[in-house]
């Protein structure tokens, strides 16, 4: 068995892990190994609309699925995760949302020092190269991650925005600035018509650095422990087993699904669960795999007359698709260059709230299976509570690292989630039937106007809702007084020396929107803390 030694090992080259690897190695002073279980790349990844091609593609996606539960009407629902360098940033919808200041202030109020909005704002600024008219003091211009305003325009967006204003929504200058409220086109990790994944923005520029080793197709089986100290990792490449040792630290950045899985495979977790699978217990941490949170969204659909020619169901049909390809080739615009949900609204579903508590996202076409274009013309709108209180779990199903873990969401188990879901659906209905959309959004296809009561809307959501691909929380950050905390405020695994977790799994609560931007921030901040602690 080949054994090599590095100063740092990063397990997972996804949204957070790529940032960790970049920042740990950029000085040239430290040797860094980054291990990625997925492949190097996929040709569809760089083209923005490629997310629709990769959502069910086993070459680029781990294709996990959840356990049946009451919130899904007993269904197993898809849980896509990126299987490439860049992780899910290489297959996601490319929407850039930091979240509200309150999200991070809550983390700090829970006792996690250094995670207030004032603490993380400089990290957000340092990580981005923002191309747009953002608010002074909030945006960065010189970071690795390229962020742009959506290039999408058209009458369908104008009509929905006008309808939003009719029901009381403003249009914020920058929803990643001082206020998130209102209806606005999405900011994206797209630049010059290409996806800006962390593989492209962080790893590609760093490939030439001699102190950074990037190993794809490397499945990490466990971290190596000597007593309560992490000394390295064991992994396989093409069936051949390897070990790598560390002089300093291992940083696990496998994401919300794979980070708790790796800890449990290494004997860190709930003793009874591990013993039941024949895994030797090395360290008890009851919170590993718990506190799973996710955004659960009903997708509502309206018919738009095909004669109007407003949606991509019409504009990308037949020769129209050829036109869209040419438009993209020459202007970076159109169907091939768009993000998922190019238009969004951050809303307050009831009076008296200090900030938005739900989001609506629109796609200018009727979505068929796996984000394909339906034959009928229309508009799709999803909506969900921003800070979901329903919690589930992710745990290993086997002592074999190749076996997928069990994912149990328990969607809609919290009363707040049920209340806000119904309120948000009613808000969407009010907006989509406002005067500016008369004659455009003509019929509600789903859930359908026959369903009016709270119970009817919730039952329909249980039978038809989908995740928005934002799982967090399974290695949550917390204080000594929290028995379910897995890492401390420096992201160090509790009770284990030389081991950290840095990805969305450390989030104690959900952020208000898409989780890719906060995940990258976590990677950036983790690298800073790791180097500070070493110093």
N, C-alpha and C positions, 0 to 999 in steps of 0.2 A: 504494500500500500504506500503510495506516494504521500509524503507529508511536507508541507511548506509552512513557513512562518511569516506573518505580516504584523504590522502594528495594529491595524484595525481590519475587521471583517464585517461586511454589510451583507445581510441575508435578505435578498429581495431588491430588485432594481426597478421598482415601480415609481409611483408619484413621489413618495417620501424618500425611498431608498436611493434613487438616483441623485436627489439633492444632497443626501447625507454623504454619499460617496464622492461627489464633486467637491463639497466643502472640506471634507477631511483630507483630500488629496491635493487641493489646489496650491498649497504652499510649497509642495515638493518635498517637505520634510518627513512625511510619513508614508509608509507602504500600506496600500489599501487593496483588499480583495473584495469585489462585489460579486455575489452569486445570484443568478436568476434562473429559476426553474423553467421558464419559458424559452422560446426561441429568440433569435436576434431581431427579426423584423417580419413584416408581412406587406406585400405591395399595396394592399388596400388601405393600410394604416395612414399613410401620408395624405390621402385624399379625404377631405372632410366628410363627405357623405359615406365614406367607407365604413363609418360606424354601423350603418344599416347592413352592410355586407359581413360584418364581423360579429354581430350580436348572437349568431348561432353557429359560428365557424369554429370547429374544434382545433384548427391550426393556430388560432389566435386567442382562444377563449377557453377557460377551464370548464365552462358549462355546468356550474354547480346548480343544484335545485334544493328548495327548502323542504322540510318535513311538513306534512299536512297539519293544519291547525284550524281552529274555529274561525279565525280572522280571514282565512282564505277559502272558507267553505269546504274544507277538507281537501283542497287542491295542493299539489306540489307546484310551486311557481319557479320560473327560471331565476337564477342568480348569476348573471354574467360577471366574469372577472378576467382581466387581461392576462394573456399568456405569452407576453413579449417583453423585451426590454422596454421600460417605460410603464409596464404594468397596465392598469386600467386607463392611464392617461393616453395610451396608444390605441384604445378602442372606444373611449367614452364620447359623450355628445359635445365636448369642448366648450361648455358654458362655464364662465369664470365668475364665481360668486364667493366673496370672502366671508360673508355673514355679517350679522349685526354686532355692534360694540358690546351689547348686552350679553351675547353668547360667551365671549371671552371673560367679561367681568364676572359672570356666574362661575366660571371655572376658578377664578381667583377667589371669589367669595366662599367657595367650597374648601379653601385652604391651599390651593395650588399657587404658591407665590411665583411671580414672574410670568403669569399667563393672562393678566388683564389686557384689555384692548390697548391701553397705552404701552404695554410691554410688547405686544405682538405686532402693532402697526409698523414699527421700524423694520421688522422682518419681512412683512408683506411688501413694503416699499423696496427693500433691498433685493427681493427675489424677482421683481418684474421689470420688464421694459414695456411700458404702457404707451400705446399709440392712440391718443384720443384727447378729448377736452375734459379731463377730470378735474376734481377739486384740488386746489393748491394745498399742499401739505399732506395729502393722502396717497398720492400716486408716485411710483418709481419709474425712472427712465433708463436705468443702466443695468438692470438685473438680467440673469440668463433667460427667464421665461418671457416669451413674447406674447403680449395681450393686446387685442384690438377690439374696436367696435364692430358690430355686425355690419356687413355690406348689403344685407337684405333690404329691399324697398318694395313698395307696391300698394295698390289700392286695398287689398285685403288687410294689410297691417294698418293702413290709415283708418279704415273703418272700425277696426277693433279698438284702436287707440282712442278714436272719437267716442266710441261707446263706453270705454273706460272712464273718460272724462265726464261723460253724461251721468255716470253713477258715482261720481265724486272722487275719482283718482287723478292725482297730479302726475306729471312726468319729471322724475328726478334728473338732475344734471348728471349725477354719477351715483348709482346705487351701491358702489363700493367706496363711497365717500362718507359724508357725515350723516346721510339719511337714506334708508333703503326704500321708503314709501313710494308707491306709485307704479305706473305702467310705462314700460320702456323696452327698447330693443336690447338684446343680450350682448354682454361683452364676452369675447371668445378667446380661446387659445388657438387662433388661426392667424397666420400672417402670409401675405402674398399667395393666398389660395392653398396653403399647406397646413396640416395639423402641426401644432407646436407641442409635442409630447415631451416629457422629461427625458426620454431617450434622445430626442433630437436636440433639446435645449441644454441639457446638462451632460449627458454621457458622450455624445458625439464630439463636442469640443474638447473633452478630457481624454479622449482615446490616445492622443499622442503623448500624454504624460507617462514617463517611464515608471513612475511609482504607483500607477493605478492598473490593476488587473481586472478585466471584465470577463466573467465566465458565464455564458449562456448555457441552457440545457443542463443546468446543475441543480438537482433536487437535494436540498438539505434535509437530512434524515433526523438529525438531533444536534443540539449543542453539547459540547464535551465539558463535563464538570469534574473538578477535583475538590471533593468536599463541597463547600459553598462558593467556589470560585469557578467562573467560566474560563476555560483555557483554549477553546477552539470550537470547530464544527466538523461533523462528518457529512459527506455529501457524495452523490453519485453522478457521473457523467457517462452517458451511453452504457449504463449497466456496470461501470467500473467504479469501485469505491475509493474515495480519497479522504484524507484528513488535512485540515489546515489549522495551524495554531496561531494564537495571538500574543503579542507582547503587551497589549493594552486592553482593548475591549472588543466584544462582539455586539453589533447593533442589529436587532431583528426588525426588518421592515417588510414583512410578508403581507401586511394588510390585515384588515379586520377578520378575515376568514383564516388565513394561514399563519398569522403570528400566534394566536392561542393554540392552534394545532401543533406548531413546532414546540412550544413550551410543554405541552402535554406529552408529546412524543419523547421529550427529553426528561420526563419524570417530574415536571413542575406543574402542579395543579391540585385538583381535588383527589385525595388519596383513594377513596373508595372507587371512584370512576376509573382511575389509572390501574388499580389492582385488578379490577374486573376485566381489563383488556390485556393483562399480563405485562404491564409497563411498571418497571421498578420505580418506586416513589423516591425521588431525590430531595424534593422540597415542597412543602405544603403551601399552596396559595389558592384559597377558596374562590377568588374572583376570576381566575383564568377561564375565559370562555363565556362569562356571564355579562349582563348589562348590554346585550346586543340591541341596538336601536337602528331604525331605518325609516325612510319616508315611504308611506304606502298611499298610492294614488289611484283614485277612479279616473278613467279616461272617458271624457264626455265628448260626444260627436254631434256635429250639426251638418245638415245638407246645405250645399251651396249650388245654385243652378249652374249646370255645365255651360249653358249659353253665355254666362258672364265671363267665362275663361279666366277666372281669378286664381284658381288653386293649381298646385302642381299635378293634381290628378288629371287636369286638362292640359296644362302647359308642357308636361313631360310625356305625353302619350304619342306613340307613333313617331312621325318625323320631329315632333316636338322634343323628344329625347335627344335627337341628333343636335338640334338647336341648343339645348341645354349644355351638351358637351362642348360645343363650339364656344358658347358664351363663357363657360368656365375657362376654356383654354386661352381665350383672349382677354378676359376681364377679371378672372378669379371669382365671378359672381354666379348666381343661379343655384339650381338644385344641388349640383356637385360640390359647391363651395360653401354650403350652409351648415350651421351647427344644428343640433337638436334644439327645438323650442327657441326659435330666434326672437320671439317676443314673450315677455313675462310681466307679471304684475305681482308686487308684494302688497298684500292687503290686510286690513283689520276686519275681522268677521263680526265684530260687535263693538258698540261704543265703550269708551273708557280705557281702551288699551293704550299703552305707551309706545308701542311699536307694532309692525306687522306680525301677525301670528300664522299666516298662511300664504301660499304662493299659487299662482296660476301660470301655466306655460302653454303657449299655442304653437302648433305646427300647421303650416298653411296647406294642409292636404289631409285627406282622410287616411289614417294609418291602417294598413292591413297587418297581417301576421309579420312579426319580426321587422317592423318599420318599413315594409314594402308599401307601394302606392296602391290603395284600393281602386277598384274600377269606377266606383261612384265618386262624384265630386263633393268635397266638403272640407270642414275644418275640425281638427282634434284639439281639445283642451284638457290638460291634466291639472289636478289641484291636490294639495295636501297640506296638513299642518306642518309648521316649520320645526317646532321643537317637540317631537313626539315623546310621549311618556310611556308608551308600551315597550316592554323589554322582553327579550328572548335570550337565546344562548347558542353557542357554537362549541361543539365538543368532538373529539376524535371518535371515530367509529371502529377503529382498528389500531393495532400497533404498527401497521404498515403505512409508511409516509405516502405511498401512492394512492391510498384510499381516501376518498373525499370525506370530510367531516360531516356531522349532522348539524343542519342549520334550522333552528326553530325560532320563528319571529314573534309569535303571539300577537299578531296585528290586531289593532282595535280593542285590545284588552283593557286599556286605560280609558276611563270615562271622558277625559279631556280630548283624547283623539277622536272618539266617536262624536262628541259635540262639535268640534271644530271642522271635522270632515263634512258633516251635514251643512253647517253654516257656510262653508266655502263652496259647496256644490250649489247652494241657493244663490250665493253671490255670482257664481259663473252664469247661472241661468238669467239673473237680472241683467247682467252685462250683455249677454248674447241676444237678449230680446229687446235691448235698448233701441231707440229710434235710428241711430246711425247704421244699424245692421239690418233694418227692415228691408226685405227683398233680397238680402244677401245670405244671412243665416236663416233659412226658411223653415226647417223642421229639425227638431231634436231627435236624433237617431238613437243615441244611448245617453243616459238610461231610459229616456222616453218620458213624455209628459204624463203618462198614466201613473207613474210612480211619484207620489207627492209626500207621503208621510215620512217622518224620520226613520221609522223602522224599515219602510220599503227602500229608502235610499241606502241605508246601511246594509240591508240584506243584499242589494244589488252590488254594492261595493265589495262585500265579502266574496261574492261569486265571481267578480270580474276585475277587482283591483289588481294592480301590479306594483312591484317595487320601482323606485326611481334610481336604483343602483347606488345608494348612499349608505351602506352599512358602516356602523362605527361602534366603538365602546367595549370591545371584548377583552381588552387589557387595560382597563380604565386607570387613569391617573387619580391619586388621592393621598390622603394623609395617613399617619399612623393610627388615627382613631377610626379609620374606615376599614373594616375587616375584609371588604371586597375589593380594595385597591390592589392593583397588580404592580404598578410602577409609582414612584414618587414624583415630585414636581420636576425633578431633573431627568425623568424618564428611566431611572435605574430600576431594574426588577428588584422587588423587595426581598431582602435576605440573600441575594446572590451578588457577589462581587464581579465586576467586569462584564455585566450584561445589561443592555438597555433595549427598549422597544420604542420605535419611532415611526408611527404611521397613524391612520385614522382609528385604530383600535384603542389608542390611549385617551380618546375624547370621553370625558365624563358624561357629556350630553351632546345632542345633535346641534350642529350649527344651522343657521337660518338660510338654507339653500343648498346648492350643489357642494359636495364635500372635497372636490379635487383641489381647489385653491388652499383651503385650510390644511389638507394633507401635505402639500408641498411646503407650506409654512412650517409645519411640525418637523419635517425633515431638515429644513434649514436651521431651525432653532435647536434641534437635537444636536446637530453638528457643532454649533456654537458652544453649547453646554459641555459637550464631550471634550472639546479642545480646551475650554476654560478649566474644567476639572482636572485634566491632565497637567495643565500648567501650574 
